[in-house]
Amino acid sequence: MSEVSQSEAPLVVLSERLTNSAAFSALFREGMDLVEETAAYLDGDGRAEAKTLERSVSLTYATESMRLTTRLMQLASWLLLHRAVKEGEMTLIQANREKSKVKLSAADPGASDTLERLPEQLQSLIARSMNLQARIRRLDASMHLPPPSERAPIGNPLVPQLNMLKAAFER
């Protein structure tokens, strides 16, 4: 029997595992459901609620609904790119190139004091989209780390301090 040393064992690429995980599938479904729910709200109840708002709040409603839509479209683009990776339609490297067109920091909402004046359902959709955005940003950061061979070695963070101490006591 031959044993494979750890240095010869193939590395597990976490980013590829993440796109194939049940967690990614759940996140994908949640994101797409939120897009559909938001579209239905803005076309239905939201449109009716917007007509009853006073002028200044109506302007905030229009601004925030556009920000919400923009944010969700960017998140949906990211999710669709990574579903394509999951289904073997593209590689993670290709997705990484394409994701540069996706702005995960797009359309942050306005000040909380102005958001509080909006209809509750719109406030809820905004909060849920921000939560989804934060989760996708964290996932994106962990999925698109450079391979270990391309990362700069971390080294011992104490070495500079030790060198300063050594230099101080050699005088």
C-alpha positions in Angstrom: 0.0 0.0 0.0 1.3 3.4 -0.8 0.4 6.3 1.3 -0.1 9.8 -0.2 1.6 12.5 1.8 -0.4 15.6 2.7 1.7 17.7 0.4 0.8 15.4 -2.5 -2.9 15.2 -1.8 -5.2 17.3 -4.0 -6.5 20.4 -2.4 -10.1 20.8 -1.8 -11.3 23.9 -3.5 -13.8 25.5 -1.1 -15.2 27.8 -3.7 -16.3 24.9 -5.9 -17.8 23.1 -2.9 -19.8 26.2 -1.9 -21.6 26.5 -5.2 -22.6 22.9 -5.0 -23.8 23.1 -1.4 -27.3 23.0 -0.1 -26.6 26.3 1.5 -26.0 27.9 -1.9 -29.1 26.3 -3.3 -31.2 27.7 -0.4 -29.6 31.2 -0.8 -30.3 31.1 -4.6 -33.9 30.2 -4.0 -34.3 32.9 -1.3 -32.8 35.5 -3.6 -35.0 34.6 -6.5 -38.1 34.5 -4.3 -37.2 37.9 -3.0 -36.9 39.3 -6.5 -40.3 37.9 -7.4 -41.9 39.1 -4.2 -40.5 42.6 -4.7 -41.7 42.8 -8.3 -45.2 41.7 -7.3 -45.3 44.2 -4.4 -44.1 47.1 -6.5 -46.5 46.3 -9.3 -49.5 45.7 -7.0 -49.9 46.8 -3.4 -46.8 49.1 -3.5 -48.2 51.1 -6.4 -51.5 51.6 -4.5 -49.6 52.6 -1.3 -47.4 55.0 -3.2 -50.4 56.9 -4.4 -51.5 57.6 -0.8 -48.2 59.0 0.4 -47.5 62.7 0.9 -45.3 64.3 -1.8 -41.9 64.2 0.1 -42.5 60.5 1.2 -43.6 59.7 -2.4 -40.2 60.9 -3.7 -38.4 58.8 -1.1 -40.6 55.8 -2.1 -39.6 56.2 -5.7 -35.9 56.5 -4.8 -35.9 53.6 -2.5 -37.9 51.3 -4.8 -35.3 52.0 -7.5 -32.4 51.3 -5.2 -34.1 48.1 -4.0 -34.7 47.0 -7.6 -31.1 47.8 -8.6 -29.7 46.0 -5.6 -31.8 42.9 -6.2 -30.9 42.8 -9.9 -27.2 42.9 -9.0 -27.7 40.1 -6.4 -29.7 38.0 -8.9 -26.9 38.4 -11.5 -24.4 37.1 -9.0 -26.6 34.2 -8.0 -27.2 33.3 -11.6 -23.5 33.4 -12.4 -22.7 31.0 -9.6 -25.6 28.7 -10.5 -24.0 28.5 -13.9 -20.8 27.3 -12.2 -22.8 24.8 -10.1 -24.4 23.4 -13.3 -21.1 23.2 -15.1 -22.0 25.9 -17.7 -18.9 27.9 -16.8 -15.9 27.6 -14.6 -15.4 29.6 -11.4 -12.6 31.4 -13.1 -15.0 32.5 -15.9 -17.6 33.5 -13.3 -14.9 35.5 -11.4 -14.2 37.5 -14.6 -17.9 38.1 -15.2 -18.7 39.0 -11.6 -16.5 42.1 -12.0 -19.5 43.5 -13.8 -21.7 42.9 -10.8 -21.8 45.5 -8.1 -22.4 43.9 -4.8 -22.3 47.2 -3.0 -24.9 48.8 -5.4 -27.7 51.0 -4.2 -27.3 51.2 -0.4 -30.5 52.6 1.1 -30.9 56.1 2.3 -31.0 57.4 5.9 -33.0 55.3 8.4 -35.1 58.3 9.4 -36.4 58.7 5.9 -36.9 54.9 5.5 -39.1 54.9 8.6 -41.7 56.9 6.7 -42.1 54.3 4.0 -44.8 51.6 4.0 -43.9 48.7 6.2 -43.8 46.1 3.5 -41.3 48.2 1.5 -39.2 48.6 4.6 -39.3 44.9 5.1 -38.2 44.2 1.5 -35.4 46.7 1.9 -34.2 45.1 5.1 -34.4 41.6 3.7 -32.5 42.6 0.6 -29.7 44.2 2.7 -29.5 41.0 4.7 -29.2 39.0 1.5 -26.6 41.4 0.1 -24.5 41.1 3.3 -24.6 37.3 3.1 -23.8 37.2 -0.6 -20.9 39.6 0.0 -19.4 37.3 2.7 -19.9 34.3 0.4 -18.3 36.1 -2.5 -15.3 37.1 -0.4 -14.7 33.5 0.6 -15.4 32.0 -2.8 -13.1 34.3 -4.8 -9.9 34.2 -2.7 -6.9 33.6 -4.9 -5.6 30.0 -4.8 -3.2 29.3 -2.0 -0.3 29.2 -4.5 -1.0 32.8 -5.5 -1.4 34.2 -2.0 1.4 36.0 -0.4 2.9 34.0 2.5 1.6 35.3 5.8 4.7 34.5 7.8 5.1 35.1 11.5 3.5 38.5 12.4 5.8 38.7 15.4 9.0 38.7 13.4 9.1 42.5 12.8 8.6 43.0 16.5 11.3 40.5 17.4 13.7 42.1 15.0 13.0 45.5 16.6 13.7 44.1 20.1 16.9 42.4 18.8 18.1 45.6 17.2 17.4 47.5 20.4 19.3 45.2 22.6 22.3 44.8 20.3 23.3 48.4 20.7 
